């Protein structure tokens, strides 16, 4: 009965779409990160690996701090949207940096802060939204559908790069995925308690 109730909840499928877009964008960025760093003038593979670790360290620290802020304010939705805004803004800054190593690494580190924090916020939102008896099945369903994203988006990104010969368009593609995820969350991502409270007023 709880599974059928879950499948009748349209917001569950909205959350599937958000995770599909979010995870698809993450995988494109992760796959292309070493190539991007090399395009910024770093040719030694060992140095590429060292530089790739810097944004990850920034992401780990920020993920904890942003998570604490989300817990403190009791908000997942707008923290997620803020992370997406951060990602999109600094992806565009990476394009404008035109391959300069230092500014590109700074911008990429800020992008990683957003990508590292957005996914935990999203799953915290799911846990807040779904009733306790549906939580396990709901998380499994949303994760399963969302994990189809990484099987699609890297292929599209590779096609874009092949067609244009310009890595900037892959960054535009990643930004577009995040913009769609952020817009859907901003529009449809009200917690269940808020939505339930608003329903009688609307009636």
N, C-alpha and C positions, 0 to 999 in steps of 0.2 A: 504493500500500500504506500509506503514512504517513497519507494522508487517511482511508482506511477505518479505520485504527487510531484516529485522532482521533475519528471519529464513534462508535466503540464505547466511548469513554471517557465514562462518565456524568458525571464531574466537570466536563468541558468544558461541559455543558449547565447544570450548577449555576453555573458561572462566568458563563454567559450570563444566567442569572436575576439574579445579583448586579449585573451591569453594567446590565441592564434597569432594575432598581429604583434604582440609584445615579444613572444618567444621567437617568432620568425625574424624580427628585427635584431634581437640579441645574437642569434646564430650568424646572421650575415656579418654583423660587426666583428664577432669573435673570429670568424673564418678569414676575414680580410685584414684583420689588424696587423699581422706580421708583414703582409704585402704593403700596407699603408706606411708602416714605419720604414721599410726599405725604400719606398718612393720618396721619403723625406731625407734621403742621403745616407742612411745607415746600411751598409752592405754586409758587415760581418754578422753571421747568424747568432753568435753568442751575444753580441751587443744588442741585437734585436730582441732576444729573449730577456736580457736585463731591463731594457727599456719597457718591454711589455709588462714587466712586473710592477712598475711604478704606478700606472693607473689602477691596477688590481689592489694594491695596498691602500690607495686613496679610497677605492670603492668599499673595501672591508670596514675601514674606520667610519666612513660616512654612513654606511648602512646601519651600523649600530646607533649612531647619533640620530639619524632621521627616524629610525624605528622607535627610539625613546620619545622623540617629539610627537610621533603619531600616537603612541600610547598615552602620553600626557594630555593631549588635546582630544583624545577619543575620536580621531579622524583618520580614515584611510583614503577616502575618495580624493580630497583636495591635495593631500600629500602626494598621492600617485600622479595627479595632474601636474603638480609642481615639478615632480621629477621628470615627467615627459617634456614639460616646457624647457627645463634645463638641458635635456638631451638635444632637443631640436635646435635650440639657440646655439649651442656650442658645436653641433655638427655643421651648422652654417658658418660658424667662425672658423672651423677647420678648413672648409672650402676656401674661405677668404684668405687664410694664411698662406695659400699657394705653395705648400710643401716646405715652408720654413720649419726646421726641426723643433726649436725651442717653443715657439707659440703653438705649434701643432700638438706637441706633447702635453702642454698645459691644457689646451682645449680638450684633448682626448681624455685626460685624467678627469676633467669635470664631467664629460659625457659618461665616463665609467661610474662616477658617483651616482648619476641618475639611473643608469641601467642596473647597477647592483642593488639599489634601494627599491626600484619599482616592483620587482617580482615579489619580494617578501610583503610589501604593502598590499599587493593584489591578493595574495593568499590570506593575509589577515582580514581583508575585506570579505572574502568568501566565507571564512570562518565566522565572521560577525553576521553575515547575511543568512546563511543556511541554518534552519532549525537543527538542533542537536542530532535528531534521529536521521537526518538526511545528509549530515556533514560528510561522512566517509564516502558515500556514493557520489555525492555532488563533486567533491574534490577529485575523485577518480575520473568522473565523466569529463569535467573541465580540463583536467590534465591530459587526458587521452586525446580529446579533440584539439587542444592547444598544441600538443606535440606534433601534430600534422604540419604546423607552420614551418618548422625547420626543414621539412622535406620539400617545400615549395619555394620559399623565399631565396635560398642561396642559388637555386637554378635560375630564377628570374634575375637576380643580381648579376650572375655570370653572363647571362644573355645581354643585359644592358651594357656591361663592360665591353663585351665583344662587339656589340653594335656601334658603340660610341667611341671606344678607345680612350675614354676619360673616366678616371676613378671617381670624379666628383659626382657623376650621375648615380653611382651606387650609394653615395652618401645622401643624395636627394631621395633615393628610394627608401633608405632606412628612415629618414626623417618623415616621409609620407606615412609609413607604417605606424610610427609613433604618434603622429598627429591624429590618425584615425582612432588609435587605441585611446588616446587622451580625450578626444571629443566624445567617444561612446561612453567612457567612464563619467565624464562631466555631466552628460545629459541623462544617462540611465542609471548611474551608480549610486542611487540613494540607498542607505541601509534599510533593511526590512522594517525596523522599528519606526523610522521616519516615514517610510511609505505607508505603513499601516495607520499612523497618526493622521496623515494627510487625507486618507481615503474618506473618512466621515465628513470632513470639511468640504471636500469636492462634491459629495452627495448632497 
